[in-house]
Amino acid sequence: MLAGLSGLLLLAVPTAAHANSGSQDTAAEDGVYQVADVKDLPDIGDDVATWLAQHKRPQELRAEPATLTEKGEHWAARHGKTYRADQTYAKRHQGVAAGQGKVTIASCQTELGNREDSAVIDHYNFCAIKKVGHFWKKNGKVVGKAKFDVVIAGTGAEGSRTNTMQAAIRNYKITEGTPISNPAFGVYWKTAGYSGSDGSNVACAVGGEDKKSFTRDQWNAGGTATVTISSTRAQGYSRDGVSRCVIQPNTHVPNDIGNGDAKVTETGVRHDSASYVGASASAAIFDRVVPVMHYSRTSTAHGEVAQHIYDAQTKPATTWPKHDGKSIPGSIASGKRLMRLYKEWDANATQAYKDNTKAKNDACADLQRVDGEDCDEYPFASTWEGAGDGNGNFSVRYVNDSQNRSAGASLVAWYNSDRILHFDQFYVNIS
């Protein structure tokens, strides 16, 4: 279910005689009302004043996005949000984000199965669908009903501090009765910034077709509205120029007397200008997800490394070095995330990386090596949970040297393509 979608949301579109009256008494006007939960639509013939008295008014439901106080991945960890568990999307994209968002309105409908849902598919792709309803009031009674989908498709990109968000109304259907109007309505966007223990930034800027409106026929004919969500490096914080923002699409009816602009969903974005994650000097991602690095045990490129990680995650007591109560982090099932360590960040990071490498080498010295093998360690040396952490929750094993180097290169490529910054958290999944 989409975050923040609970409760009833409704909009009132007045008749022309009252369009600019400023009245807040939506029960006094004929027009169309929007209900954000189609299960709450009234029945044909119901008294609208009675129905409204039993439900919250639009002005009580308008939601301004709050300033963020935690990183997106921390929010995701609390809500159990990772990349798709079935790996269907990952398999289609070789398990590594391409660095450019690809989803569209149509592909989001397919990805979510036309269900009401919200998903950060990977760092560069976001989809959401919200099921919404309309009903029409005439002479105090409900005379018509309709339902439709609000579809949001969001993309990120390497080489830019801009997310692109596309909104559409699809599958608009008159389900009962007779509508008395065909109002123009649309989607508009709000943002808020970030204030956390690591820094703060102002809200991101919204550009493009904000508040663009169509009639139901125009939406059904394929109408879309596209906005951009952007920030500058100067507006960011830390050496990476990070900006974190919440973005919130809202249904909107121009001149609505009920002040009924209603929240559809929300998600988080992160913009950065880090210099150590590939060739691109900036990127815009969706960050309300714990990213996942994938390895396969059947891969000829890194299968031995994948098997080592799998054993470390699922059978830690069988791994070397021996340690009572050994519990090795990094799997989705464990809920214990790894945190990237960029060794050139500062002196502490450099020392932690050296400690990881030394502890790995010391542990491997007790094992027999044959020609053509390298000492592999898990968790990786490029994480704060590596062998040098001192808690004994790691594993070493000699594996084929070319596979070990291939796995290491894949990890670096994933750090770069999926924009994993210093201190970013992630899981490792083995298939």
C-alpha positions as CSV (number, residue, x, y, z in Angstrom):
1,M,0.0,0.0,0.0
2,L,1.2,3.5,-0.7
3,A,2.7,5.4,2.2
4,G,0.2,7.9,3.6
5,L,-2.8,6.8,1.6
6,S,-5.0,5.9,4.5
7,G,-8.2,7.8,5.0
8,L,-10.7,9.5,2.7
9,L,-9.8,12.3,0.3
10,L,-12.4,14.2,-1.6
11,L,-12.6,17.2,-3.9
12,A,-15.7,19.3,-4.8
13,V,-16.0,21.0,-8.2
14,P,-18.6,23.7,-8.0
15,T,-21.2,24.8,-10.6
16,A,-20.3,27.9,-12.5
17,A,-22.4,30.1,-10.3
18,H,-20.3,29.3,-7.3
19,A,-16.9,28.7,-8.8
20,N,-15.3,31.8,-7.2
21,S,-17.7,32.2,-4.2
22,G,-15.0,31.2,-1.7
23,S,-17.5,29.0,0.2
24,Q,-16.2,26.1,2.2
25,D,-19.6,24.4,2.5
26,T,-19.2,21.8,-0.3
27,A,-22.5,20.2,0.8
28,A,-24.4,23.3,-0.5
29,E,-23.1,23.0,-4.1
30,D,-23.9,20.7,-7.0
31,G,-20.9,19.3,-8.7
32,V,-18.4,16.4,-8.6
33,Y,-16.6,15.1,-5.6
34,Q,-13.4,13.1,-5.6
35,V,-13.0,10.2,-3.2
36,A,-9.5,8.7,-2.8
37,D,-10.7,5.3,-1.7
38,V,-13.1,3.8,-4.2
39,K,-14.5,1.5,-1.5
40,D,-16.0,4.7,0.2
41,L,-18.0,5.8,-2.7
42,P,-21.7,6.5,-1.7
43,D,-24.6,4.8,-3.4
44,I,-26.8,6.3,-6.1
45,G,-29.6,8.3,-4.4
46,D,-27.7,8.8,-1.1
47,D,-28.1,12.2,0.6
48,V,-24.8,14.0,0.0
49,A,-25.1,16.3,3.1
50,T,-25.5,13.2,5.3
51,W,-22.6,11.4,3.6
52,L,-20.3,14.4,3.9
53,A,-21.2,14.8,7.6
54,Q,-19.9,11.3,8.1
55,H,-16.6,11.9,6.3
56,K,-13.8,14.3,6.6
57,R,-13.9,17.5,4.6
58,P,-11.2,18.1,2.0
59,Q,-9.6,21.0,3.9
60,E,-9.1,18.6,6.8
61,L,-7.3,16.1,4.6
62,R,-4.8,18.3,2.7
63,A,-1.3,17.2,3.6
64,E,1.9,19.3,3.3
65,P,5.0,17.1,3.1
66,A,7.1,17.3,6.3
67,T,10.8,18.0,6.2
68,L,12.7,14.7,6.2
69,T,14.6,13.7,9.3
70,E,16.0,10.3,8.2
71,K,17.7,8.9,5.1
72,G,15.5,7.1,2.6
73,E,17.3,3.8,3.1
74,H,16.6,4.0,6.9
75,W,12.9,4.6,6.2
76,A,13.0,1.7,3.8
77,A,14.6,-0.6,6.4
78,R,11.9,0.2,8.9
79,H,9.2,-0.6,6.3
80,G,10.9,-3.6,4.8
81,K,11.4,-2.1,1.4
82,T,14.1,-3.6,-0.9
83,Y,14.4,-4.3,-4.6
84,R,11.9,-6.7,-5.8
85,A,12.3,-10.0,-3.9
86,D,11.3,-12.1,-6.8
87,Q,14.2,-10.5,-8.8
88,T,12.0,-10.4,-11.9
89,Y,13.0,-6.9,-12.7
90,A,16.6,-7.5,-11.7
91,K,16.8,-10.4,-14.1
92,R,15.5,-8.3,-17.0
93,H,18.2,-5.8,-16.3
94,Q,21.1,-8.2,-15.5
95,G,20.8,-7.4,-11.8
96,V,22.6,-4.0,-12.2
97,A,20.9,-0.7,-12.5
98,A,21.6,0.9,-15.9
99,G,22.1,4.4,-14.5
100,Q,19.1,5.7,-16.4
101,G,15.4,5.3,-15.5
102,K,13.3,3.4,-18.0
103,V,9.8,3.2,-16.6
104,T,6.8,4.7,-18.3
105,I,3.1,5.1,-17.4
106,A,2.4,1.9,-19.4
107,S,5.2,-0.1,-17.9
108,C,4.3,1.0,-14.4
109,Q,0.8,-0.3,-14.9
110,T,2.4,-3.6,-16.0
111,E,5.0,-3.7,-13.2
112,L,2.4,-3.2,-10.5
113,G,-0.2,-5.3,-12.2
114,N,-2.7,-2.4,-12.3
115,R,-3.0,-2.8,-8.5
116,E,-3.0,0.1,-6.0
117,D,0.6,0.0,-4.9
118,S,3.8,2.0,-4.7
119,A,7.4,0.7,-5.4
120,V,10.9,2.0,-5.7
121,I,11.8,-0.7,-8.2
122,D,15.5,0.3,-8.1
123,H,17.4,3.5,-7.6
124,Y,16.4,4.9,-11.0
125,N,12.7,3.7,-11.3
126,F,9.6,4.5,-9.3
127,C,6.0,3.5,-9.9
128,A,2.7,4.2,-8.1
129,I,-1.0,3.6,-8.8
130,K,-3.8,5.0,-6.7
131,K,-7.4,4.0,-7.2
132,V,-9.7,7.0,-7.0
133,G,-13.4,7.7,-7.4
134,H,-15.8,10.5,-8.4
135,F,-19.4,10.9,-7.6
136,W,-21.8,13.6,-8.8
137,K,-24.4,15.5,-6.7
138,K,-27.5,17.1,-8.1
139,N,-30.3,18.5,-5.9
140,G,-28.6,17.1,-2.8
141,K,-28.5,13.5,-4.1
142,V,-25.8,11.2,-5.6
143,V,-26.7,10.9,-9.3
144,G,-23.5,9.4,-10.8
145,K,-20.3,7.5,-9.9
146,A,-17.0,6.8,-11.6
147,K,-13.6,5.4,-10.8
148,F,-10.1,5.9,-12.2
149,D,-6.4,5.2,-11.6
150,V,-3.8,7.9,-10.8
151,V,-0.5,6.5,-12.3
152,I,2.9,7.9,-11.4
153,A,6.1,6.9,-13.3
154,G,9.3,8.4,-12.0
155,T,12.9,8.1,-13.4
156,G,16.3,9.1,-12.1
157,A,19.6,9.5,-14.0
158,E,23.3,9.5,-13.8
159,G,24.9,12.8,-15.0
160,S,22.0,14.9,-13.7
161,R,20.6,16.1,-10.4
162,T,17.0,15.9,-11.8
163,N,14.3,13.3,-11.4
164,T,11.6,13.2,-14.0
165,M,8.0,12.4,-12.9
166,Q,5.1,11.6,-15.2
167,A,1.5,11.6,-14.0
168,A,-1.5,10.3,-15.8
169,I,-5.2,9.4,-15.2
170,R,-6.1,6.1,-16.7
171,N,-9.1,3.7,-16.9
172,Y,-11.6,6.5,-16.1
173,K,-15.0,4.7,-16.2
174,I,-18.6,5.9,-15.3
175,T,-19.8,3.0,-13.2
176,E,-23.3,4.1,-12.2
177,G,-25.8,6.8,-13.0
178,T,-25.3,9.9,-15.1
179,P,-22.5,12.5,-14.6
180,I,-23.6,16.1,-14.8
181,S,-20.3,17.6,-15.8
182,N,-16.9,16.8,-17.3
183,P,-14.5,18.9,-15.2
184,A,-10.8,19.4,-15.9
185,F,-8.6,18.1,-13.1
186,G,-5.0,17.1,-12.7
187,V,-2.0,16.5,-10.6
188,Y,0.4,18.9,-9.0
189,W,3.5,18.4,-6.9
190,K,4.9,19.5,-3.5
191,T,8.4,18.9,-2.1
192,A,10.1,19.3,1.3
193,G,13.8,19.2,2.2
194,Y,15.9,17.4,4.8
195,S,17.3,18.0,8.2
196,G,19.2,15.1,9.7
197,S,22.3,14.3,11.8
198,D,24.5,14.3,8.8
199,G,23.4,17.7,7.3
200,S,20.4,19.5,5.8
201,N,19.1,21.0,2.6
202,V,16.2,23.0,1.3
203,A,13.3,21.6,-0.7
204,C,13.9,20.6,-4.3
205,A,12.6,22.7,-7.1
206,V,9.6,21.6,-9.3
207,G,9.6,22.4,-13.0
208,G,7.6,21.5,-16.0
209,E,3.9,20.8,-16.3
210,D,2.9,21.3,-12.7
211,K,-0.9,21.6,-12.2
212,K,-1.6,20.6,-15.8
213,S,-5.3,19.6,-16.1
214,F,-7.4,17.6,-18.6
215,T,-11.0,16.4,-18.8
216,R,-11.6,12.7,-18.2
217,D,-11.9,12.2,-22.0
218,Q,-8.5,13.8,-22.6
219,W,-6.9,11.8,-19.8
220,N,-8.4,8.6,-21.2
221,A,-7.1,9.5,-24.7
222,G,-3.5,9.4,-23.3
223,G,-3.0,12.7,-21.6
224,T,0.1,13.0,-19.4
225,A,1.8,15.7,-17.4
226,T,5.6,15.7,-16.8
227,V,7.5,17.5,-14.1
228,T,11.1,17.7,-13.0
229,I,12.4,17.6,-9.4
230,S,15.9,19.1,-9.2
231,S,18.5,20.7,-6.9
232,T,21.9,22.2,-7.3
233,R,25.1,21.1,-5.7
234,A,25.3,24.4,-3.8
235,Q,22.0,23.5,-2.1
236,G,23.4,20.2,-0.9
237,Y,25.4,19.2,2.1
238,S,28.6,17.2,2.8
239,R,31.5,16.8,0.3
240,D,29.1,14.9,-1.9
241,G,26.7,17.8,-2.3
242,V,23.8,15.6,-1.2
243,S,20.2,16.9,-1.3
244,R,17.4,14.7,0.0
245,C,13.8,15.6,-0.7
246,V,10.3,14.2,-0.3
247,I,8.1,14.5,-3.3
248,Q,4.3,14.4,-3.2
249,P,1.9,14.3,-6.1
250,N,-1.6,15.7,-5.3
251,T,-4.9,15.6,-7.2
252,H,-6.0,19.1,-8.0
253,V,-9.1,20.8,-9.4
254,P,-8.8,24.5,-10.3
255,N,-11.0,26.9,-8.4
256,D,-12.2,24.1,-6.1
257,I,-14.3,25.7,-3.4
258,G,-13.6,22.8,-1.0
259,N,-9.8,23.4,-0.9
260,G,-9.7,19.7,-1.7
261,D,-6.2,19.3,-3.0
262,A,-5.5,15.8,-1.9
263,K,-2.3,13.7,-1.4
264,V,-1.9,10.8,-3.8
265,T,1.4,9.3,-2.6
266,E,4.9,10.3,-1.6
267,T,8.4,9.1,-2.2
268,G,12.0,10.3,-1.5
269,V,14.8,11.3,-3.9
270,R,18.5,11.9,-3.4
271,H,20.7,14.0,-5.6
272,D,24.5,13.9,-5.3
273,S,27.6,15.2,-6.9
274,A,30.0,12.5,-5.6
275,S,33.3,12.2,-7.5
276,Y,34.2,8.5,-6.6
277,V,31.2,6.6,-8.1
278,G,32.0,6.2,-11.8
279,A,32.4,8.6,-14.6
280,S,29.2,10.6,-13.8
281,A,29.8,13.7,-11.6
282,S,26.2,13.7,-10.4
283,A,23.1,11.6,-10.1
284,A,19.4,11.6,-9.1
285,I,17.9,8.5,-7.5
286,F,14.9,7.3,-5.6
287,D,16.2,6.5,-2.1
288,R,13.3,5.0,-0.2
289,V,14.7,1.5,-0.7
290,V,17.5,-0.7,0.6
291,P,19.4,-1.5,-2.6
292,V,20.5,-5.1,-3.3
293,M,23.6,-6.4,-5.0
294,H,23.1,-9.8,-6.8
295,Y,25.5,-12.7,-7.3
296,S,24.6,-16.1,-8.8
297,R,26.1,-19.4,-7.6
298,T,25.7,-20.8,-11.2
299,S,27.8,-17.9,-12.7
300,T,31.0,-19.0,-14.5
301,A,32.3,-15.5,-13.8
302,H,31.9,-15.5,-10.0
303,G,30.1,-18.6,-8.9
304,E,32.7,-19.7,-6.3
305,V,32.5,-16.3,-4.6
306,A,28.7,-16.4,-4.7
307,Q,28.8,-19.8,-3.0
308,H,31.1,-18.5,-0.3
309,I,28.8,-15.6,0.4
310,Y,25.7,-17.9,0.5
311,D,27.4,-20.2,3.0
312,A,28.5,-17.2,5.1
313,Q,24.9,-15.9,5.2
314,T,23.1,-19.1,5.7
315,K,25.6,-21.5,7.5
316,P,28.0,-19.2,9.3
317,A,29.0,-21.8,11.8
318,T,30.6,-23.8,9.0
319,T,32.8,-21.0,7.9
320,W,36.3,-19.9,8.8
321,P,37.4,-18.6,11.2
322,K,35.4,-20.4,13.9
323,H,33.5,-18.1,16.3
324,D,30.9,-19.0,18.8
325,G,27.5,-17.5,17.9
326,K,28.7,-16.3,14.6
327,S,26.1,-14.2,12.7
328,I,27.2,-12.7,9.4
329,P,25.2,-9.8,8.1
330,G,24.2,-8.7,4.6
331,S,21.3,-11.0,3.6
332,I,17.8,-9.7,3.2
333,A,16.5,-12.4,5.5
334,S,18.8,-11.3,8.3
335,G,17.7,-7.7,8.1
336,K,21.3,-6.7,8.9
337,R,22.5,-4.4,6.2
338,L,26.1,-3.7,5.1
339,M,27.4,-0.2,4.9
340,R,29.8,1.0,2.2
341,L,33.2,2.1,3.2
342,Y,35.0,4.3,0.8
343,K,38.6,4.0,1.9
344,E,39.7,7.5,0.7
345,W,36.9,9.3,2.5
346,D,39.1,10.3,5.5
347,A,41.8,8.8,7.8
348,N,39.3,6.7,9.8
349,A,37.9,5.1,6.6
350,T,41.5,4.4,5.4
351,Q,42.4,2.8,8.6
352,A,39.2,0.7,8.7
353,Y,39.9,-0.6,5.2
354,K,43.5,-1.5,6.3
355,D,42.1,-3.3,9.3
356,N,39.7,-5.3,7.2
357,T,42.5,-6.4,4.8
358,K,44.9,-7.4,7.7
359,A,42.2,-9.4,9.5
360,K,41.3,-11.2,6.3
361,N,44.9,-12.0,5.5
362,D,45.6,-13.2,9.1
363,A,42.6,-15.5,9.0
364,C,43.5,-16.9,5.5
365,A,47.0,-17.7,6.7
366,D,45.6,-20.6,8.6
367,L,44.1,-22.1,5.5
368,Q,45.7,-24.2,2.8
369,R,46.1,-22.4,-0.6
370,V,46.7,-23.9,-4.0
371,D,48.0,-22.2,-7.1
372,G,45.3,-20.1,-8.9
373,E,43.4,-19.1,-5.7
374,D,42.8,-15.9,-3.9
375,C,41.7,-15.3,-0.4
376,D,38.1,-14.1,-0.5
377,E,36.4,-12.4,2.4
378,Y,32.8,-11.6,3.3
379,P,31.6,-9.1,4.3
380,F,33.5,-7.1,1.8
381,A,36.6,-5.1,2.7
382,S,34.8,-2.1,1.3
383,T,32.2,-2.3,4.1
384,W,32.3,-1.2,7.7
385,E,31.2,-4.7,8.7
386,G,34.4,-6.3,7.2
387,A,36.8,-8.6,8.9
388,G,38.5,-5.8,10.8
389,D,35.3,-4.9,12.7
390,G,36.7,-7.1,15.5
391,N,33.5,-9.1,16.3
392,G,34.4,-12.2,14.4
393,N,31.3,-12.1,12.2
394,F,33.1,-12.7,8.9
395,S,34.3,-15.5,6.7
396,V,37.3,-16.2,4.6
397,R,37.8,-18.8,1.9
398,Y,40.3,-19.5,-0.9
399,V,38.5,-19.3,-4.3
400,N,39.5,-19.2,-7.9
401,D,41.5,-16.1,-8.4
402,S,39.9,-15.0,-11.6
403,Q,36.4,-15.4,-10.2
404,N,37.4,-13.5,-7.1
405,R,38.6,-10.6,-9.2
406,S,35.6,-10.7,-11.4
407,A,33.3,-10.6,-8.3
408,G,35.3,-7.6,-7.0
409,A,35.0,-5.8,-10.3
410,S,31.2,-6.5,-10.4
411,L,30.9,-5.0,-6.9
412,V,32.7,-1.8,-7.9
413,A,30.6,-1.6,-11.1
414,W,27.5,-1.9,-9.0
415,Y,28.6,0.7,-6.5
416,N,29.1,3.1,-9.5
417,S,26.0,2.3,-11.5
418,D,23.6,2.1,-8.5
419,R,25.2,5.2,-6.9
420,I,26.2,3.6,-3.6
421,L,27.9,6.4,-1.6
422,H,30.1,6.2,1.5
423,F,27.9,5.1,4.5
424,D,25.1,3.9,2.2
425,Q,23.5,0.7,3.3
426,F,22.7,-2.3,1.1
427,Y,21.9,-6.1,1.0
428,V,23.7,-8.9,-0.9
429,N,21.4,-11.5,-2.5
430,I,22.6,-14.8,-3.7
431,S,20.6,-16.8,-6.3
